[in-house]
Each structure stands twice: as C-alpha cells, then as structure tokens.
Amino acid sequence: MAREELTRLTGNGNGTCGEDDCPNVYRTASGSIVVQGDVSDAFTPPQGEGLVEIPENVLQEAVRALGW
C-alpha cells in the first residue's frame, strides 16, 4: 500500500519534521488505522507485528479528525 492511498489524519507537513518523518496517524480506504512513529522496544510483539510510539497529542489530533 502506498502512502498516497492513505488519508492523513494528523500533521500538516510543515515545520521541523517535513513531509514524511513526523509521528502520524493515517486511515486506509477500508477504515483501518495506520500509525507512523518511533520504533518501540517496550516488549517483543508476535511475529509479523511491530510496535511504534507516538506522542499523546498526535493520537488526540487523529481522534478529533475522525469526529470521535
């Protein structure tokens, strides 16, 4: 899946992080959520899964964008 196929729910692409490297939350065409953030080593997830860490304000922004 290409990034262009996702709806970006957070961040505006301006500022110090540029277009691609900020923690962000995206929505897929099927309605699922994709999170971009720093890799976390809080625990070892099951094979095929990964952990990312994002600031709380990024998640709050995504919830507002979704109208939840």
C-alpha positions as CSV (number, residue, x, y, z in Angstrom):
1,M,0.0,0.0,0.0
2,A,1.4,3.4,-1.0
3,R,1.2,6.4,1.4
4,E,-0.7,8.3,-1.3
5,E,-3.6,5.7,-0.8
6,L,-4.0,6.7,2.9
7,T,-5.8,9.6,4.4
8,R,-3.5,11.5,6.7
9,L,-5.3,12.4,9.9
10,T,-2.5,14.3,11.7
11,G,0.2,16.8,10.9
12,N,0.2,19.3,8.1
13,G,3.6,18.6,6.5
14,N,5.1,21.9,7.7
15,G,7.5,22.6,10.4
16,T,10.6,20.8,11.6
17,C,9.6,17.3,10.6
18,G,8.9,17.9,7.0
19,E,6.6,15.8,4.9
20,D,7.4,12.2,6.0
21,D,9.2,11.8,9.3
22,C,6.7,13.0,11.9
23,P,4.7,10.7,14.0
24,N,1.4,10.5,12.2
25,V,-1.9,8.6,12.1
26,Y,-3.5,7.6,8.7
27,R,-6.8,5.9,7.7
28,T,-7.0,3.3,5.0
29,A,-9.7,3.0,2.4
30,S,-11.2,0.1,4.3
31,G,-11.3,2.2,7.5
32,S,-8.4,0.7,9.5
33,I,-5.7,2.9,11.1
34,V,-2.0,3.0,10.3
35,V,0.4,4.6,12.8
36,Q,3.8,6.0,11.9
37,G,6.1,6.6,14.9
38,D,9.4,5.8,16.6
39,V,10.1,2.1,16.9
40,S,9.5,0.9,20.4
41,D,11.2,-1.9,22.3
42,A,8.6,-1.9,25.2
43,F,8.1,-5.7,24.6
44,T,8.6,-8.2,21.8
45,P,5.4,-8.4,19.8
46,P,4.3,-11.5,18.0
47,Q,5.9,-12.4,14.7
48,G,4.6,-10.2,11.9
49,E,3.6,-7.3,14.2
50,G,5.5,-4.2,15.3
51,L,5.4,-1.6,18.0
52,V,5.5,2.2,17.4
53,E,5.4,5.0,19.9
54,I,3.6,8.3,19.2
55,P,3.0,11.4,21.4
56,E,-0.4,11.6,23.0
57,N,-1.2,14.8,21.2
58,V,-0.9,13.0,17.8
59,L,-3.5,10.5,18.9
60,Q,-5.8,13.2,20.2
61,E,-5.5,15.0,16.9
62,A,-6.4,11.8,15.0
63,V,-9.5,11.3,17.2
64,R,-10.6,14.9,16.6
65,A,-10.1,14.4,12.8
66,L,-12.3,11.3,12.9
67,G,-15.0,13.1,14.9
68,W,-14.9,10.5,17.8
